[in-house]
Amino acid sequence: MNYLKKLLIAIILITVIAAGFSLSGRIRDIDQTDQVEIVLDGEGYQELKSLLPELKLSELKENGVSALAVYQQSIEDLIEIGSLRRLKNIDLAMLDSELRSELAAEGIENNTLSGGALFVLLSDSLTTQVENLGSHLNEDFAAEIFKAGDYSFLYFPNWSESLLELNLAFNNQHLEAAREAGLEVVYRSGNKVNAAAALEKNLQLINPKLILFSGEEVSGFPAELVSTARVMQEQQISFAFVEPFIVNQAGSRELAELNNYNLLRTHSMQQDEVEKASPQLIVDRYLRSIRERNVKVILHRPYLEGTNLFERNLNLLTSLTTDLERAGYRISGAEASPYFTGSLYKLLLALLGVTAAGILMLNYFSKFKYQKFLNIFFLISAAASLVLIQGGQIVLLRQITALGAAIIFPTLAIMVFLLNDQPGGEELSRTSALLQITKRFTAAVLTALLGGIFISTALNSSDFIFQVEKFRGVKLTFLMPLILISFYYLFKLGESELKTELPRFLETAIKVKHLVLAAILALIAIVYIGRTGNFPLLPVPAWELTFRSLIERILYVRPRFKEFLIGHPLLVLALWLGRKKRNQLYFYPLLLLASVGVITTVNTFSHLHTPIMISLLRTFHSYWLGLIIGAIFVIFYQLIQHFYKKYHLDEYLNWGYDNE
């Protein structure tokens, strides 16, 4: 091993150790918090209560509910539930003369309602809330609040039907029920007319634990987000940040930044999803979101259809509570973690390690022929990072560092430990083969793991951990390593000059077997890319979901299929085949599939919302399962080879690859 290679490896190892230590703060302050909230949806509770009048909120609390979501209500909502009534000309005519006189003294007569609207407030709590909002209603809509007779009235001189969506109050019955049952209150605020003003005034009366916005926008978006953030800071209220793949609420990322990331990740299911799901599926989904995605708030919608609603809902909550407590979580008391970020110094250490790995990869491409020339990449990297830092583009620098790690390390793992000139299992004794294959497989997985640690370090801040900022280029991290590995394999870089290899490659005769291979590779690519991300193009079949849940219950954390069922086992098989089989036609698709495992290992750590220890455990499960399944693949291959030779199939099949 020459001096430069030793130096680069030393830099990688030193910086990755420093990177590992830098993650301890995140593990302590964010990943290890064990308190969660189970928030019952207020509208769901109201409908369930109408179906089961005997149901008490205290019973739901005893079975695990820790908070109730109280909704903001519009004029239309209040009319629907009977707390507000609109009076028209015919209604005025039917009032007693004394009340008509009092209304006339306020300037309200039959002829004044042609362009206006008069409402009578039918509850004391609504009257209190409307009076609290009075100055905003008068300033923004010229609305007046007054008493006449035994009633309070709200009058809009310039009425528009769009004002039916004006936010006016919150559901006081739910607020009182929550307080009586000893539950925390979570305020559900929308973004209809007057939302920001209603939010500010209502928070003073409710004093909720959290705000969970309803609909597709946060309150105040877009023009009044600063006002919404100010109110939340003054009231010291945290933001229940719904996971973006559930609903990507407009303004949520901006509000999170304005509030200095005072948020709790939140998961929910839509009502139609709940009705179709079994209790075990719902519990598994909730538990997975808490364990694997740092979710601290569950917005729970109860069953509202079917029979035995009382038992089904209570049993579901009991099962959820039991499973959470068994997993070490405590219900209630969840609090937002303070803003967390790794230092710039640690980011630069990660960049140094990734740059060293990049130079090492380029040197492998050239068989270390251009060492001095490639060293200028250190200077380029330093200059580029300095420009980004001076420009305040720290987030971009983090993303570039992480993207480099995600591409470089899996590529290195395959180039060094699979495509380097090393013997396969058939060229070694049984004991030596077992030891060598295991050692090289382990080294490849560990190399990919180093890339994962660098990604976690580069993106080690609340911005990325809570998915307010995204890790860009996920599809690219799956494709680029395969492109680089293919380039290295097909053109035999380092062994010959590209200017001679490229013409030879272009002159290769295309046969039917090559077309078959191309079709297979195209199918693999479609499945491979189609199954990545939160919104895969190819849906996950029901049998796979069942299998996933089974593995999860056995191993606590489910390893990724692309690792332990495909990539890692085929990497073991490819290592067994070694250099003697690399000219066989089947080796190239095998190479690509074998690379999927280490690419996925690195990609696991790009899911920043997943606790570090969960990602490490998932990687470990993939490693040992992949090694065992890989050994089975090797045995199966040897059986096929035995029959191949026994029945002289080589006389009928020629699967050689004409690249000599």
Stockholm file with secondary structure:
# STOCKHOLM 1.0

chainA/1-660         MNYLKKLLIAIILITVIAAGFSLSGRIRDIDQTDQVEIVLDGEGYQELKSLLPELKLSELKENGVSALAVYQQSIEDLIEIGSLRRLKNIDLAMLDSELRSELAAEGIENNTLSGGALFVLLSDSLTTQVENLGSHLNEDFAAEIFKAGDYSFLYFPNWSESLLELNLAFNNQHLEAAREAGLEVVYRSGNKVNAAAALEKNLQLINPKLILFSGEEVSGFPAELVSTARVMQEQQISFAFVEPFIVNQAGSRELAELNNYNLLRTHSMQQDEVEKASPQLIVDRYLRSIRERNVKVILHRPYLEGTNLFERNLNLLTSLTTDLERAGYRISGAEASPYFTGSLYKLLLALLGVTAAGILMLNYFSKFKYQKFLNIFFLISAAASLVLIQGGQIVLLRQITALGAAIIFPTLAIMVFLLNDQPGGEELSRTSALLQITKRFTAAVLTALLGGIFISTALNSSDFIFQVEKFRGVKLTFLMPLILISFYYLFKLGESELKTELPRFLETAIKVKHLVLAAILALIAIVYIGRTGNFPLLPVPAWELTFRSLIERILYVRPRFKEFLIGHPLLVLALWLGRKKRNQLYFYPLLLLASVGVITTVNTFSHLHTPIMISLLRTFHSYWLGLIIGAIFVIFYQLIQHFYKKYHLDEYLNWGYDNE
#=GR chainA/1-660 SS CCHHHHHHHHHHHHHHHHHHHHTHHHIIIIITCCEEEEEECHHHHHHHHHHCTTCCHHHHHHTTCCEEEEEEEEHHHHHHHTSEEEECHHHHHTSCHHHHHHHHHTTCCGGGGGSCEEEEECSHHHHHHHHHTHHHHHHHHCCEEEEETTEEEEEESSCCGGGGGCEEEECHHHHHHHHHHTCEEEEECCCSTTHHHHHHHHHHHHCCSEECCCSSBCTTTTTTHHHHHHHHHHHTCEEEEECTTTCCCBTHHHHHHHTTTCEEEEEECCHHHHHHSCHHHHHHHHHHHHHHHCCCEEEECCCCSSSCHHHHHHHHHHHHHHHHHHTTCEESCCCCCCCCBCCHHHHHHHHHHHHHHHHHHHHHHTTTSSHHHHTHHHHHHHHHHHHHHHTTCHHHHHHHHHHHHHHHHHHHHHHHHTSSSCCCGGGSCHHHHHHHHHHHHHHHHHHHHHHHHHHHHHTCBHHHHTTSSCCCCHHHHHHHHHHHHHHHHHTTBTTBCHHHHHHHHHTCCCCHHHHHHHHHHHHHHHHHHHTCSSSCSSCCCHHHHHHHHHHHHHHSSCCCHIIIIIIHHHHHHHHHHGGGGTTBTTHHHHHHHHHHHHHHHHHHTTCTTSCHHHHHHHHHHHHHHHHHHHHHHHHHHHHHHHHHHHTTGGGTCCCBCCCC
#=GC SS_cons         CCHHHHHHHHHHHHHHHHHHHHTHHHIIIIITCCEEEEEECHHHHHHHHHHCTTCCHHHHHHTTCCEEEEEEEEHHHHHHHTSEEEECHHHHHTSCHHHHHHHHHTTCCGGGGGSCEEEEECSHHHHHHHHHTHHHHHHHHCCEEEEETTEEEEEESSCCGGGGGCEEEECHHHHHHHHHHTCEEEEECCCSTTHHHHHHHHHHHHCCSEECCCSSBCTTTTTTHHHHHHHHHHHTCEEEEECTTTCCCBTHHHHHHHTTTCEEEEEECCHHHHHHSCHHHHHHHHHHHHHHHCCCEEEECCCCSSSCHHHHHHHHHHHHHHHHHHTTCEESCCCCCCCCBCCHHHHHHHHHHHHHHHHHHHHHHTTTSSHHHHTHHHHHHHHHHHHHHHTTCHHHHHHHHHHHHHHHHHHHHHHHHTSSSCCCGGGSCHHHHHHHHHHHHHHHHHHHHHHHHHHHHHTCBHHHHTTSSCCCCHHHHHHHHHHHHHHHHHTTBTTBCHHHHHHHHHTCCCCHHHHHHHHHHHHHHHHHHHTCSSSCSSCCCHHHHHHHHHHHHHHSSCCCHIIIIIIHHHHHHHHHHGGGGTTBTTHHHHHHHHHHHHHHHHHHTTCTTSCHHHHHHHHHHHHHHHHHHHHHHHHHHHHHHHHHHHTTGGGTCCCBCCCC
//
